[in-house]
Amino acid sequence: MGNVQCTIIIVIMLDLQNFPITVELSSLAGSDVSAILEEAKSLYADAFNIPDGILGRLTIDPIVLAARVREETNIPTIAHLTCRDSTKLGLAQKLLGAANLKVDGILALSGDAGKKNVFEVRASGLVELISELNSRKFEGQEIKSPTNLQIAVAVNPNEGVLENQIEYLKEKTAAGAQFAQTQPVFDFATAEKFFDAVKEAGIKIPILFGIMPLKSLKVAEYFNEKVHGITIPDEVIERLRADCPSTDSVGSPQVSSGQAGADIAIELLEKLKDRLDGVHIMPLGKVESANRIYEFLKK
């Protein structure tokens, strides 16, 4: 890791050839995107990620939003696309639209299950579909014009799912994935184990390491209790608790300044810097924390 050269990353990040940093924008359940556009304009990023129906919830179409963000900021966008809600034909139609709207890349995801699910293909099948459309084909037949979409995939390095995730990443790489972005990691040991497993598996695509500056103790506890596959260590919980010294009328810690979450993220990145190809920041709307991490990584 850390020395992987990949023209795809360079394409997505315009002329940047050193340590790409992507930032995930907030999701939106509505049609007015002005707040998201303002958020994007206030963030430092080499590319923006646009989420798609996180936890099966309603959000604006990520491809449409990615196109608007690209138009307003002139910063490349990576739209998340899940297999949950569409047939293979429906996904192909979305991908043709993404190409027409000048979206730069797609993060191919199976997607969190909702009340009703399609899942005609999973993430690896979506990667194959994008590769096929990029080659000017659909189901073996030539189409009038190809797409030119960069293909990203997700991987979860956290304890309890790592072995299966490495095998699935190999499958998605074989299908045509060009780079990966990880779920957030909060401790050095988990990150080291992941990078060692990637190396042992012979996976060569660049991996953007996921980092989330936790903005409060409440958010951290929610992730630990409700989000499968993400583990926040006790020492991180305690540091966030110390950042919330006051309590409300029922004894619950108040929302923190967010300083501790950014500190923890930067300390982890400092330890891992030599093993990283790039970083994917998930700031949960905390612009100041995201920009602080970006500036640290670029100094």
N, C-alpha and C positions, 0 to 999 in steps of 0.2 A: 504494500500500500504506500501511498505518499508520492510515488514516482511514476504512477501510471499515466501514460500519455493517451489522450483520446480526442480525436478531432470533433466528435459529437459535442463534448462539453464545451469546447472552444466555440463551436457554432452557436450554441445556446447562449453563451455568455458574451456574444459579440466579439470584440477583440481581446477580451481578457484571457490570458493564457496561464494564469497562476492562481490557483486556489479559489475555485468558484464558490460563491455563497448564495444559496436560494433562501427566500423567506416566504412563509405561508401566510396568506392574507386571511382575514376573518371570513366566516361563512355568513350568508345573508338569507333570511326567509322573507323575501319581499322583492319588489321590482325596482325600487329606487336604489341605485348603486352609488349615489353621490358620496355616502360616508365611506364606502370601500375605496373609492377613487381617491378620496382625501387621505385615507390611511396609506395607500400605496405611494402617494406623492411625498409623504413624510418619512418613508422608510428608505434605508440604504439597502440595496440588493443588486445582485447580478442577474437574477431572474426571480419571478414571482410564481409561487404555487397557488392554484385556485382549487379549494376542496369541493367535493361532490357528495352531498347528502350524508354527512358524518352521522354515524349511528342510525342510519335509515331515516333521518329527518329531512323535512322539506328545505331545500335551498334553491336559489336561482341557478339556472343552467350554467355550469362552470365554463363551458366553451364560450358562451356569450359573454360572460363576465371577463374571461381571459382576453377576449378580443377587445373589449372596452378598455381594460387596464393597459394592454399593449398600445392601443391608439393614444391613450391619454399620457402615458409615461415614457413611451419608446423604450421600455425595458422588456426583454423577452418573458414569455409566460409559458407555464407548464400547467395545463388543465388536467385535473384528476377526472378519470372516467371509470365508472364501475359497471360491472356486468349484471348487477342486481335487477335493473329495471328494463332492460332491452334485449331483444333477440339479436342474433348475429347480424341480420340485415339492418336492424335499427342502429346497432353500434356502427356499422359501416356508413350509414347515412350521417351519423353524428361526426364521424371522422372526416368525411368529405366536406362537411360544413366547417369543421375546424381548420382544414387546410385552406378553404376559400377565405376564411376570416383572418388568415395569417397568424393563427396560433402556432407557437414554435414547437411545443412538445406535448406529449400525453403521458401522464402517470397511469399505467394500466393496473387496475385494481379489481379484485373480485367484488368487494363491497360488503359493508355490514348488512346483515339480513334485516328486512323490513317486514311489514304485515303480509305482503304478497311479493314473491320473488320470481324472477325469470331464470337467471343463471344458465342460459343455453350454452355459454362458454364461461370459463373462469379466466383468471388473469393471464395465464400462459397462452390460452387461446386468443385473448385479446391482443397480446403481443404478436402472435402469428398473423392476426388479421391486419394489424397496422403494417407489419412487414410486407404483407401481400399487397396492400393498397399502395404502399411506397414503391412497389415494383410494378405498378399499373395493372394489377390483377385483382379479381374478386371471385372466389370459388373456382379458380382455374381459368376464368375467362378474362380477356383483356378489357380494360375500361378506357374511356376516352382520354383521361388525364390522370396522372398519379398524384398521390399526396406526397408531402415531404416533411413528415412529422418525426421528431426525435422521440425515442422510445425509452421511457423510464419505468422502473418497477420499484415496489416497496419490499423491505425485508425487516423482520423484527429480531433484534439481537438479544432480547431479554431471556432470562432464565426460565426453563420449562418448555420453551418452544424452539430453542435454537437449532437442535438437530434437524427437525422437520423443515425449518425455515431455510437452512443451508441447502437441503435437497431441492426445495422448491425454487430457490434462487438459481441453482444450476439448471433446472428445467426452464425457467424463464429466460436465462441467458442463452440457452440452446435454441429457444424459440425466436431470438432476435433482440432481446433487451440490450440497450446500449449503455445505460448507467442505472444505478440504484440509489434510492434514498431510504435511510433507516427510520424506524420508529424512534421516539426519544429514549435516550439512555441517560442514567443519572449517577452511575458509579464506574470507577476505573476498572474494577475487576471484570464486570460484565462486558465492557468495551474490549478489553484485552482478549478475553475468551472468544469473542466474536471475530475479531481480526485474525486471531490464530486459526479459527475454524475456516474462515474464508481462504486463507493462504493454503491450508492443508487440503481444501477441496479443489484448489487450482482455479478458482474464480478470478478472472482477469479484468472484468469491467470496473470502471471507477465507481466508488461508493461515497455518496455524500452523507456524512454522519449527522444523525438527527439529534438536535439539542433543543430542550424546552426550558426557558427560564420561568420557573414556576412563580406565579404572581401572588400566591397566598397559600397558607396552610390548608384552607378549605379545599382549594383546587387539588392539592397534593393528596389529601385524604379521599377525595372523590375518585381520582384516578386509581388509587390503590384498591378501593372497594368495588368500583363499578366497571372499570375498563380492563378487559381480559388481555393478558400478554404484556402489561406494563407494570413494573414493580419499582416503587420508590423506596429506597433504603431508609431504615430507622434514623440514621444519622442526618439524612437530608430533612426528614420530618422534624427532627429536633431543632435543626438550624432555622427552619421556617417558623417553628413555634417560638423560638427566641426572638424572631423578628416581629412577633405579635405580642408584646409584653402586656398590653392592656386587654381587658375583657369587657364584654357588654353586660347588660343587666342580668342575663342568665348564665354568665360565666364563660361564654364562648369567646375565643380569641378574635379580635378585630382584624380586618383586612390589613395585610402588611404593606410596606412601602414598595415591595418588589425588589428591593436592593439585594436581599439574600439570595433570591432565585437567580438573578444575573450573576452574582458572585460565584455561586456553586457551578453554574454553567461554564464560566470563564476558567475557573480552577481546573475543571475536568478537561477542557480543551487545551489548556496549557500542558497538561500531562501527556495528552495524546497527539500533540501537534505533528510530530514526526511520522505518524502512521496514517494521517488523513489525506484524502484526495480533495476534499472540500467539505462544506458543512451546509446542512439544511436546518434553518431556524424556524421553530414553531412558537411564536411569541404570545399567542392567545390574546392578541390585541394590544399587547404591551409594547408600544413603539419604542419607548426610551430604552428598554432592556434589549430589544433586537438591535437597535442602532449601536448601543454600547458594545455588544458582542461583535458586530460587524467591524467596528473600528479597532477592537482588540485584535481580531484576526488579520486585518489588513495592515497593521502597523509594521 
